[in-house]
Amino acid sequence: MCLDFFFACPAHGMAVETSPDFPMTDMINNLHYVDTPEALEEIAEVFLNADCIGVDLEADSMFHFREKVCLIQMAVGDFIAVIDPLNIDDMGPIVPVFERPEIRKIFHGSDYDVRSLNRDFGITIRNLFDTELASRFLGIPETGLGSVMKQRFGVELDKTYQKKDWSKRPLTDGMIEYGAGDVIYLPRLATILDRELEEKGRTSWVEEECLLLSGVRHQDNGDAPLFTRVKGAGKLDRRSLAVLEELLQLRLTLSEKKDRPPFKVFSNASLHTLAKEKPTTTGRLKACGALSPRQAAAHGAQILKAIEKGVALPEEELPKYPRGKRPSFNPEIPKRMDAIKSYRDDMASRLALDPPILLNKALMTAIAVRNPDTVEELNSIDGLRQWQISTLGQGIVRALHPGS
């Protein structure tokens, strides 16, 4: 394995030439599949000497009960490592690469990746840059990696293996090359986006957002009922909620036993229908159409038992859907919301940005309730970014208090 290639990434914001073009067809010449502890240690030395690296990963959330990271792809220049964590017991050698602040880590749509790397390997990412996020802050309408690659480099990303089970081994050469394809251009893309953000004065916006992104973590449901994760559950009555919870608990048990994602056992929509209909016989179960004939045949008895249990729950034990405490109604709040929204939409139009990127509905509501008289008061509103306060603060206060 050749490891004498090093690549320096230009400081972000500098208008410099990117690395020389290299065709995707020649990528295999610089592609290294890493599936042993010894190879991982060698690869780690390469990336520890880099200024910036492109990073992507593949997981198996579509195929297994407990998802896991199955591949980690890293690129520095045209040197690419496809790391196989399923064949390596200790991923420790690569952890410092992510934790060193002087090494810039470039992702595209990093939220899931950040959570997954921390969950599986305890990795904390410092100095993260998200090219998907940066694209949105530049007003680019289509920010998926495929769209961005085609727009910026005229590259059509191969989607042949997009829905493959990445936990299966051995991997084919095509799958390894596919994994590398999503990461090879990220450092070059970051340099281009840096320059455009600097030109528009939005570098600090993205830096603040990326810093917050680097701190997101995987969260389980804790002690909260499973129905809190089901869309539309809040509209069900308490008896139906009890039935839905029993059905969700059954699905969770079956999912773990089968080692399949819950949605591939029963869909949320199917269980929602069963919770409302509450069939008590096999005939009624089939008639309601919530399950396929195969599902009804395999699990009908268990489904009916779960429904019976929810129906029999004593009235005093019925669950309530948790709802956030609403602020006391103030007739001025809708007017304030309209004023803030009007100002935000006008600014979004001027900046050629999607309005929610500037200020989402939750933040507009919080501001309307607080009704700040000064820009300084905006600092006490949870979730409001510093870039939003510095960019929009004066305008928001003026919109709320036009006569002052």
C-alpha positions in Angstrom: 0.0 0.0 0.0 1.4 3.3 -1.0 1.2 5.9 1.7 3.5 8.7 0.6 0.8 11.0 -0.7 -0.1 14.1 1.2 -2.4 17.0 0.4 -2.8 20.4 1.9 -6.3 21.9 1.8 -6.2 25.7 1.4 -7.5 27.8 4.3 -11.3 28.2 3.9 -12.3 31.5 2.4 -9.2 31.8 0.2 -9.7 32.2 -3.5 -7.1 29.6 -4.6 -6.9 27.0 -7.3 -8.3 23.6 -6.4 -6.5 20.4 -6.9 -6.0 19.1 -10.4 -8.9 17.3 -12.0 -8.8 13.5 -11.8 -11.4 11.4 -13.7 -13.5 9.1 -11.6 -12.5 6.1 -13.9 -8.9 6.5 -12.6 -9.9 6.7 -9.0 -9.2 3.0 -8.3 -5.4 3.8 -8.7 -5.6 5.8 -5.4 -8.2 3.8 -3.6 -7.3 1.8 -0.5 -9.6 -0.7 1.1 -8.7 -0.9 4.8 -9.9 -4.0 6.7 -7.0 -4.8 9.1 -5.7 -3.1 12.3 -2.3 -2.7 10.7 -3.7 -1.0 7.6 -5.8 1.3 9.7 -2.8 2.5 11.7 -1.0 3.3 8.4 -4.0 5.1 7.0 -4.4 7.1 10.2 -0.9 8.5 9.8 -1.8 9.8 6.3 -4.9 11.6 7.5 -3.2 12.9 10.6 -0.9 14.8 8.3 -3.7 16.3 6.2 -5.1 19.8 6.5 -8.6 18.8 5.4 -10.3 15.5 4.5 -13.6 14.5 2.9 -15.7 12.1 5.0 -18.7 9.9 4.3 -20.1 6.7 5.7 -22.4 3.8 4.8 -24.7 2.2 7.4 -27.3 -0.6 7.4 -30.4 1.2 8.9 -32.6 -0.1 6.2 -31.8 -3.8 6.9 -31.3 -4.4 10.6 -32.9 -3.8 14.0 -29.8 -2.0 15.4 -28.2 0.1 12.8 -24.4 0.4 12.6 -21.7 2.1 10.6 -20.5 -0.4 7.9 -18.0 1.7 6.0 -16.1 5.0 6.6 -14.8 6.7 3.5 -12.1 9.3 3.8 -10.3 11.3 1.1 -7.4 13.6 1.1 -6.7 14.9 -2.4 -7.1 11.9 -4.7 -6.0 9.5 -2.0 -9.1 7.6 -0.7 -9.4 5.1 2.1 -12.5 3.0 2.4 -12.4 1.7 6.0 -14.2 -1.4 7.0 -15.1 -1.2 10.7 -16.9 -4.5 10.7 -13.5 -6.3 10.2 -11.6 -4.1 12.6 -12.1 -4.5 16.4 -10.4 -1.3 17.5 -11.1 1.9 15.5 -9.0 3.9 18.0 -6.2 4.9 15.5 -8.6 7.0 13.4 -10.3 8.8 16.3 -7.6 11.5 16.7 -8.1 12.5 13.0 -11.7 13.6 13.8 -10.8 15.2 17.2 -7.9 17.4 16.0 -9.2 20.9 15.4 -6.4 21.7 12.9 -7.8 19.1 10.5 -10.9 20.2 8.7 -13.5 17.4 8.3 -15.8 17.9 5.3 -19.2 16.1 5.1 -22.3 16.5 3.0 -25.4 16.3 5.1 -23.5 15.5 8.3 -26.3 15.2 11.0 -26.7 11.4 10.6 -23.0 10.8 10.2 -22.0 12.8 13.3 -24.6 10.9 15.4 -23.6 7.5 14.0 -19.8 8.0 14.5 -20.3 9.1 18.0 -22.7 6.3 18.8 -20.6 3.5 17.4 -17.0 4.7 18.0 -17.2 7.5 20.6 -15.9 9.9 17.9 -16.2 13.7 18.6 -15.8 15.8 15.5 -14.0 19.1 15.8 -13.7 21.6 12.9 -16.6 20.2 10.8 -17.7 21.8 7.5 -21.0 20.6 5.9 -21.2 21.2 2.1 -24.9 20.5 2.0 -25.5 23.2 4.7 -23.2 25.6 3.0 -25.1 25.1 -0.3 -28.4 25.9 1.4 -26.9 29.1 2.8 -25.8 30.1 -0.7 -29.4 29.8 -1.9 -28.9 26.7 -4.0 -32.3 25.1 -4.5 -31.2 21.4 -4.9 -28.6 20.5 -2.3 -28.5 16.7 -2.5 -25.0 15.4 -3.2 -25.9 14.1 -6.6 -27.4 17.4 -7.7 -24.4 19.4 -6.3 -21.8 17.1 -8.0 -23.6 17.5 -11.3 -23.9 21.2 -11.0 -20.3 21.9 -9.8 -18.3 19.2 -11.6 -20.6 17.7 -14.3 -20.3 14.4 -12.5 -23.1 11.9 -12.4 -22.9 9.9 -9.2 -23.5 6.2 -9.5 -26.5 5.2 -7.5 -26.3 1.4 -8.2 -25.5 0.4 -4.7 -27.5 3.1 -2.9 -30.0 0.6 -1.4 -27.6 -2.2 -0.8 -27.1 -3.9 2.6 -23.7 -2.6 3.5 -23.3 -5.0 6.4 -22.9 -8.0 4.1 -19.4 -9.3 3.4 -17.4 -9.7 1.3 -17.9 -6.3 -0.5 -17.6 -6.3 -4.2 -15.1 -4.0 -6.0 -18.1 -2.1 -7.3 -19.4 -1.4 -3.8 -16.0 -0.2 -2.6 -15.7 2.1 -5.6 -19.2 3.4 -5.0 -18.4 4.2 -1.4 -15.4 6.2 -2.6 -17.4 8.1 -5.2 -19.4 10.1 -2.6 -16.3 11.5 -0.9 -13.7 12.1 -3.6 -14.8 15.6 -4.5 -15.7 17.0 -1.1 -12.5 18.8 -0.4 -12.6 20.5 -3.8 -16.3 21.4 -3.3 -15.6 22.9 0.1 -13.0 25.2 -1.4 -15.5 26.5 -4.0 -18.2 27.0 -1.4 -15.8 28.7 1.0 -15.0 31.3 -1.7 -18.7 31.9 -2.4 -19.7 32.2 1.2 -16.9 34.7 1.8 -18.1 36.8 -1.2 -21.6 36.9 0.3 -20.5 37.5 3.8 -22.0 34.3 5.1 -18.9 32.4 6.3 -19.6 33.0 10.0 -23.2 31.9 9.5 -22.1 28.4 8.3 -19.3 28.2 10.8 -21.8 28.7 13.7 -24.2 26.1 12.3 -21.4 23.6 11.7 -20.2 24.0 15.2 -23.6 23.2 16.5 -23.9 20.3 14.1 -20.7 18.8 15.4 -22.4 18.5 18.8 -25.5 16.5 17.8 -25.8 13.1 19.4 -27.8 9.9 18.9 -30.8 9.7 21.2 -33.1 6.8 22.0 -36.7 7.1 23.1 -35.8 6.9 26.8 -38.8 6.3 29.0 -41.2 8.1 26.6 -44.0 6.0 25.1 -43.3 4.7 21.6 -46.4 6.4 20.2 -44.7 9.8 20.7 -42.7 8.9 17.6 -45.7 8.1 15.4 -47.1 10.8 13.2 -50.7 11.5 13.9 -50.7 9.8 17.3 -51.6 13.1 19.0 -55.0 13.0 17.3 -56.0 9.7 18.8 -58.2 9.3 21.9 -56.6 7.8 25.0 -58.0 4.3 24.5 -56.6 4.2 20.9 -53.3 5.5 22.2 -53.2 2.5 24.7 -53.8 0.1 21.8 -51.2 1.8 19.6 -48.6 1.5 22.4 -49.3 -2.2 22.8 -48.9 -2.7 19.0 -45.7 -0.7 18.9 -44.3 -2.8 21.8 -45.1 -5.9 19.9 -43.5 -4.6 16.7 -40.4 -3.7 18.7 -40.1 -7.3 20.0 -40.7 -8.8 16.6 -38.2 -6.4 15.0 -35.4 -7.4 17.4 -36.2 -11.1 17.0 -36.1 -10.9 13.2 -33.2 -8.4 13.2 -35.2 -6.1 10.9 -36.0 -2.4 11.1 -39.4 -1.9 12.7 -40.9 -0.3 9.6 -40.2 -3.5 7.7 -42.2 -5.5 10.2 -45.3 -3.2 10.3 -45.6 0.3 9.0 -46.7 3.1 11.3 -49.7 3.7 9.1 -50.8 0.1 9.5 -50.6 0.2 13.3 -52.3 3.6 13.4 -55.2 2.1 11.5 -55.4 -0.9 13.8 -55.4 1.4 16.9 -58.4 3.3 15.5 -60.3 0.3 14.3 -59.5 -2.1 17.1 -60.5 -5.4 15.4 -61.2 -8.2 17.8 -61.5 -11.1 15.4 -59.5 -12.5 12.6 -62.2 -11.7 10.1 -62.3 -8.0 11.2 -58.5 -7.9 11.2 -58.4 -8.9 7.6 -61.4 -6.7 6.7 -59.8 -3.5 8.0 -57.0 -3.8 5.4 -54.2 -2.6 7.6 -52.1 -5.7 7.1 -51.1 -7.8 4.1 -52.4 -11.4 4.0 -48.9 -12.6 4.8 -48.6 -10.3 7.9 -52.1 -11.3 9.1 -51.3 -15.0 8.7 -48.0 -14.8 10.5 -48.8 -12.4 13.3 -52.6 -12.1 13.4 -53.0 -13.8 16.8 -50.3 -11.6 18.4 -51.9 -8.5 16.9 -55.3 -9.4 18.3 -53.8 -10.1 21.7 -52.1 -6.7 21.8 -55.3 -4.9 20.8 -57.2 -6.8 23.5 -54.7 -5.8 26.1 -55.0 -2.1 25.1 -58.8 -2.3 25.1 -58.8 -3.9 28.6 -56.5 -1.3 30.2 -58.3 0.4 33.1 -59.5 3.9 32.5 -57.2 5.5 35.1 -54.2 3.9 33.4 -54.9 5.1 29.9 -51.9 7.1 28.5 -52.1 10.8 27.6 -50.3 12.3 24.6 -47.7 14.7 26.0 -48.1 18.2 24.9 -45.9 21.2 25.5 -47.2 23.9 27.7 -48.7 26.6 25.5 -48.2 30.2 26.5 -51.3 32.1 27.7 -53.0 33.6 24.7 -52.2 37.1 23.9 -54.2 38.7 21.0 -51.1 40.7 20.0 -49.0 37.6 19.3 -50.5 36.8 15.8 -49.9 40.4 14.8 -46.3 40.2 16.0 -45.9 36.9 14.1 -47.2 38.6 10.9 -44.7 41.5 11.4 -41.8 39.2 11.9 -42.7 37.0 9.0 -43.1 39.9 6.7 -39.7 41.2 7.6 -38.1 37.7 7.3 -39.7 37.0 3.9 -38.5 40.4 2.6 -34.9 39.7 3.8 -35.0 36.2 2.4 -36.1 37.5 -1.0 -33.2 40.1 -0.9 -30.7 37.4 0.0 -32.1 34.8 -2.4 -32.6 32.3 0.5 -35.4 30.0 1.5 -37.1 31.9 4.3 -37.0 29.1 7.0 -33.2 29.1 6.7 -33.2 32.6 8.0 -35.8 32.1 10.7 -38.1 29.2 11.2 -41.6 29.2 12.6 -40.6 28.1 16.1 -38.1 30.9 16.5 -40.6 33.5 15.1 -43.1 32.3 17.7 -40.6 32.5 20.5 -39.7 36.0 19.5 -43.3 37.1 19.2 -44.1 35.8 22.7 -41.0 37.6 24.1 -41.6 40.8 22.2 -38.1 42.2 22.6 -37.6 45.9 22.8 -33.8 45.7 22.0 -31.5 43.5 20.0 -29.8 42.5 23.3 -33.0 40.9 24.5 -32.8 38.5 21.5 -29.8 36.8 23.2 -32.1 35.2 25.8 -34.2 33.4 23.2 -33.2 29.7 23.2 -32.1 28.4 19.8 -31.5 31.8 18.2 -28.1 31.9 16.6 -25.7 34.8 16.9 -25.5 35.2 13.1 -29.3 35.6 13.1 -29.2 38.2 15.8 -26.4 40.2 14.1 -28.1 39.9 10.7 -31.8 40.2 11.5 -31.9 41.6 15.0 -32.3 45.3 14.3 -34.9 44.6 11.6 -36.9 42.3 13.9 -37.0 44.9 16.7 -38.1 47.6 14.2 -40.8 45.3 12.8 -42.2 44.7 16.3 -42.0 48.3 17.3 -42.2 50.4 14.2 -42.9 53.7 16.0 -40.1 53.5 18.5 
